[in-house]
Structure formats: structure tokens, C-alpha cells
Amino acid sequence: MTKDIKNFKKFREKMNKIILDTDDKNIKRFFALDNRIYENGALDKKTKELIGLVASTVLRCNDCILYHLDQCYQEKLTDEELYEAINVALIVGGSITIPHIRYIFEMWEQFKKS
């Protein structure tokens, strides 16, 4: 795993701990719901993570993109599945998503090399 991905995971884990240590009930509820939403249900986890990846691309959030891309990688996403999801993001989000699609390709290559 590359330094960029490791740093992202380390930072995310550190900051989530700090946030959750505030012991704010609403924050904890939101984080718990966020975790539960991506569990297997009528849709499997991989499909839900792909939906998250598409939404994150359309919303142009690279941190969210990297998180969902990592989850997709863990779920054994294929290149072809990724490309189809990216096509959905591109058609919904338009050309403004292209820089974020470049980022997806860059990070996906790093995941595959890890």
C-alpha cells in the first residue's frame, strides 16, 4: 500500500477517534448509521460501496472517493465494475468530475499494486 493511502487511513482513524471521543450523542449516532448503511442487506456491501463511490465522485469529494474506493477494493471490485460505475458518475456529474475520475484511476492503480 502506498504512502498516500496509508497516510489517509492513519489520518482518518486518528480524527475519527478524536471526533468520537467528544462523546456527543448525535455525532456517535450519525457515525454508527454511516457504518450500518453499508452492511449487506437487499443490496450487498460491494454494490453499496459503488453507490457511495459514484455519489462521492459526483459531489467531488476526494477523501470520500478514496474511502469508498478502498472499501470497493476490499470487496474485490473488478476493473470492469469500476469502469461501469465511473461511467454512471460521469454521465450524472458531467465533465466537472473528470479531475476526480483521474484521481480514482491514480488511486486504483496504487491499490492494485499493494
N, C-alpha and C positions, 0 to 999 in steps of 0.2 A: 504494500500500500504506500502511496506516495506521501511526501511530507504535507502537501496541501490538504489531502483528505484526513490524514492523522491529526493535523492541527485543527481542522474544522471539528472533528469528532471530540477532541480534547476540550476545545473551547465550548462547544455546545453542552457537553456533560458538566463542565465546571459552572457555566452560567445557569443551567437548569437547576443545579443543586442550590446555588445562591438564591435563585428565584423561589424555589420550593421551600427553602429554609425560612422564608419570611413567615411561613405558616398562615398565609392568607387563604381563607377557605375558598373564595371564588377562583383564585389562581389555581389552587390544587384541583378543584372540580374541573376546570377547563382543561388542564393538562391530562387529567385522568380520562376525560371524554375523548380528547385527541388521541390517546393511546388506544382506547377501546374501539373507536370508529374503524380502525384499520385491521381489526381482527377478522378472521374468517367468519362469514355469515352467508347470506344468499349470494354475495359476491366473495370470491376468495381474496386473500390478502394481496396477492400479486396484482389482481385487477384493480383493487382499491388504491394501491400504491401508484399504478399507472395513471389512474384518475387524478391523484394528487400531483403527479409529475406534470400532467397536462395543465392542470389548473395553475400550478406554480410557474410554468412557462408563460402562460397567457398573462398572469399577474406580474411576471418579470422579476421574480424573487430568486436570486441565485442561491441563497442559503437554503431555501425550501427545495429548490431543484436538486441541490446536492444531497439533501437528506432523503428525498424520495428516490433519487437515482441509486443511492446506497441501498435502500430497502429493496428496490427492484433487483439490484444485483444479488442481494442475499436470497431473493426469491427465484433466482436462476432465470431471469429475463433473458430472452434471446435478442440478438441484434435486430432480427426482423420484427419482433414485437415492439422493440423500442422505436424503430423507424415508423411503424404504423401510428404509434402514439404521438410521435413528433409531428407527423402529418396532420393529426387532429389539432394539435396545438397551433400549428402554422396556419391552418385554414380558419380557425376560430380567432386567433390573435393577430394574424396578418404579419406583414414584413417586419414590424417592430420587434417581433420575437426572434428574429434571425440571430442577433448577437447572443441571445440566451441559448439558442439551439447550437451555436458554435461552442458555447460553454458545456452543454450536455455532451457533445461529441468529445471534447477535450477530457472531461472527467470520466466518461465511459471508457475511453482508452486507458486511462490510469487505473480504473477498477479492474479491467481485463488483464492488466499487467501485474496486478498484485497477487 
